[in-house]
Amino acid sequence: MKALQFLLFLLTISWFSCSPKYYETAAYENYADEHQTIAVLPSQTITTGRIPEEMTKEMVEQVEENESLAFQIAIFDEVAQRSGRRDGEILINLQHYTETNAKLEEAGIGFRESWTMSPTKLAEVLGVDAVVRTSIRKDMFLTELESFGVSMALSAISLFGGEALWFIPTKTSDVFLSASVLDGQDGISVWNTDKVVQTDWNDRHAEIVRHLARVMARRFPYRV
């Protein structure tokens, strides 16, 4: 009997740890009902591995901003695919990422600026009730992202051709993900999650991005 009770306890803990509600903050109930439309911001990407000496500052920034856009698109897609009115689906209006980025550009806000700008200011510029802010920390650049509509200059591509894994300690490593939904009026976090995901860098870069986005989307709030 005690063994059965212990098993049920473990299953309950496992269910709560996987449930999207587990990641809602204490402020969620006070703010979430007021959110009608949210925007997924360009993702902050941080690379901690050794950067090739041949890479200029401009090359590094281009790669990171390409990654930023790819993650933004992937997170938008994964959340949108889980949206709907059936039980367990996400019930929230999503501003399309092209609209988000067009409004940022119109306001003179670059991707890198958006990574650290006040969520209340960004929500005002975008005309949304809340923003989704994400950060990805890894030890390798993700360069093969053509499926997301991004490309690099030939000078940067040449540095990653062939066996361009020489600046990574191993073929597998941990990627650190964090994500928050921030209220557009007060900047309060209503949902927050973080996770360490082991990644095999032999996989296609676009699939790595999609996989990491799925990890976040499975925990996303606003569920029916």
C-alpha positions in Angstrom: 0.0 0.0 0.0 2.8 2.4 0.9 4.6 1.5 -2.3 1.4 2.4 -4.3 1.0 5.7 -2.5 4.7 6.6 -3.1 4.2 5.8 -6.8 1.1 8.0 -7.0 3.1 10.8 -5.3 5.9 10.5 -7.9 3.4 10.6 -10.7 1.7 13.7 -9.3 5.1 15.5 -9.0 5.9 14.5 -12.5 2.6 15.8 -13.8 3.0 19.1 -12.1 6.5 19.5 -13.3 5.3 19.0 -16.9 2.2 21.1 -16.7 2.2 24.6 -18.2 0.6 25.9 -15.0 3.7 24.9 -13.0 5.6 27.8 -14.6 3.0 30.5 -14.0 4.1 33.2 -11.5 2.0 34.4 -8.6 1.0 37.4 -10.8 -0.5 35.3 -13.5 -4.1 35.2 -12.3 -4.1 39.0 -11.8 -2.8 39.8 -15.3 -3.4 37.0 -17.7 -7.2 37.8 -18.2 -6.3 41.2 -19.4 -4.0 39.9 -22.1 -5.7 39.7 -25.5 -2.7 40.0 -27.9 1.0 39.2 -27.3 4.2 39.5 -29.4 7.2 37.2 -29.5 10.3 39.4 -29.4 13.5 38.6 -31.3 15.4 36.1 -29.1 18.6 37.1 -27.3 21.4 34.7 -28.3 24.6 34.4 -26.4 27.6 32.3 -27.6 30.1 31.4 -25.0 32.5 29.3 -27.1 35.7 30.6 -28.5 35.1 32.9 -31.4 37.4 32.4 -34.5 40.0 35.2 -34.6 39.1 35.9 -38.3 35.6 36.9 -37.3 35.0 40.6 -37.2 32.5 42.2 -34.8 30.2 42.8 -37.7 30.3 39.1 -38.6 29.5 38.0 -35.1 26.6 40.5 -34.9 25.2 39.2 -38.2 25.3 35.6 -37.1 23.7 36.4 -33.7 20.9 38.4 -35.3 20.3 35.6 -37.8 20.0 33.3 -34.8 17.7 35.8 -33.1 15.3 35.9 -36.0 15.3 32.1 -36.5 14.5 31.5 -32.8 11.8 34.2 -32.9 10.1 32.5 -36.0 10.4 29.0 -34.5 8.9 30.0 -31.1 6.1 31.9 -32.9 5.4 28.8 -35.1 5.4 26.3 -32.2 3.1 28.4 -30.0 0.8 29.1 -33.0 0.5 25.4 -33.8 -0.6 24.8 -30.2 -3.2 27.6 -30.3 -7.0 26.9 -30.3 -10.1 26.6 -28.2 -9.9 22.9 -27.4 -8.9 21.6 -24.0 -5.2 22.0 -23.4 -4.6 24.4 -26.3 -3.3 28.0 -26.0 -6.0 30.7 -26.2 -4.3 34.0 -27.0 -3.9 36.2 -30.1 -0.4 36.2 -31.5 0.9 39.2 -33.4 2.7 37.8 -36.4 6.5 38.1 -36.2 6.7 40.1 -39.4 4.4 42.7 -38.0 6.4 42.8 -34.7 9.7 43.3 -36.6 8.2 45.9 -38.9 7.0 47.9 -36.0 10.4 47.6 -34.3 12.2 48.8 -37.4 9.7 51.7 -37.9 10.5 52.8 -34.3 14.2 52.6 -34.9 14.7 49.6 -32.6 17.2 47.0 -33.7 17.2 43.4 -32.7 20.0 43.8 -30.2 18.3 46.8 -28.6 15.1 44.9 -28.2 16.9 42.3 -26.1 17.4 44.6 -23.2 14.7 47.3 -23.7 11.9 47.8 -21.2 9.0 45.4 -21.9 6.5 48.2 -21.2 8.2 50.4 -23.9 8.2 47.5 -26.4 4.6 46.6 -25.7 3.6 50.2 -26.3 5.6 50.3 -29.6 4.1 47.0 -30.7 0.5 47.7 -29.5 0.2 44.5 -27.6 -0.8 43.5 -24.0 2.3 41.4 -23.2 5.6 40.4 -24.8 7.5 37.1 -24.9 11.2 37.5 -24.1 13.6 34.6 -24.6 17.3 34.0 -24.2 19.5 31.2 -25.5 23.0 30.6 -24.3 25.2 28.1 -26.1 28.8 27.4 -27.1 28.4 27.2 -30.9 27.1 29.5 -33.6 24.1 28.3 -35.6 24.8 29.2 -39.2 22.7 26.9 -41.5 19.4 28.7 -41.1 18.3 29.3 -44.7 14.9 27.6 -44.0 14.1 30.6 -41.8 14.8 33.0 -44.6 18.1 34.3 -43.2 21.5 34.2 -44.9 25.1 35.3 -44.1 27.7 37.2 -46.1 30.1 35.0 -48.0 33.0 36.2 -45.9 31.3 34.8 -42.8 30.2 31.6 -44.4 33.8 30.7 -45.4 34.7 30.6 -41.7 32.2 27.9 -41.0 32.8 25.7 -44.0 34.1 22.1 -43.8 35.0 20.9 -40.3 34.0 24.2 -38.6 33.5 22.5 -35.2 37.0 23.3 -34.1 36.0 25.9 -31.7 33.6 23.6 -29.8 34.9 21.4 -26.9 32.7 18.4 -27.9 30.1 17.5 -30.5 27.4 17.6 -27.8 26.9 20.3 -25.2 24.2 22.0 -23.1 22.1 24.8 -24.3 20.5 27.0 -21.6 17.0 28.3 -22.4 15.0 30.9 -20.6 11.7 32.5 -21.5 9.2 34.9 -19.9 5.9 36.5 -20.6 6.0 40.1 -19.4 2.9 42.3 -18.8 2.9 45.3 -21.2 1.6 47.8 -18.5 3.7 46.9 -15.5 6.5 44.8 -16.9 5.6 42.0 -14.4 6.5 38.5 -15.3 3.4 36.3 -15.4 5.1 33.2 -16.7 8.7 32.1 -16.6 10.6 28.9 -17.5 14.2 27.8 -18.0 15.7 24.5 -19.1 19.0 23.0 -19.9 18.9 20.9 -23.1 21.7 18.7 -24.3 22.2 19.3 -28.1 24.0 17.2 -30.7 25.7 19.7 -33.0 25.8 17.0 -35.8 22.1 17.7 -36.2 20.9 20.2 -38.8 21.0 23.7 -37.3 17.4 24.5 -38.3 16.2 21.3 -36.5 18.2 22.3 -33.4 16.3 25.6 -33.4 12.9 23.9 -33.9 13.6 21.5 -31.1 14.6 24.2 -28.6 11.5 26.2 -29.6 9.3 23.1 -29.0 10.7 22.7 -25.5 9.5 26.2 -24.6 6.2 26.0 -26.4 5.1 22.8 -24.5 5.3 24.9 -21.3 3.5 28.0 -22.7 0.6 29.4 -20.6 -2.9 30.7 -21.6 -4.2 27.2 -21.8 -7.9 26.5 -22.2 
